[in-house]
Amino acid sequence: MSETDDYWQGDFTLRQEEDPPGAAEPLPVERLGASGITVGGRELAVLLGPVYRVLTEDVDA
């Protein structure tokens, strides 16, 4: 088997991460309200929320 074949033998199941403990304040993108833009039937702000949190979290905490 080649290295490429070995690579594709892994588990690539996507899993949703759990929300962090404690109440989180609304994100700026969530406070703007519905944009009317949907992706796969879901509001864009809802889809971008988890990404925004990761990009803005304090890495030193």
Secondary structure, DSSP 8 states (H G I E B T S, - for coil): --HHHHHTTS----------SS-----HHHHT---S-EETTEEHHHHHHHHHHHHHS-TT-
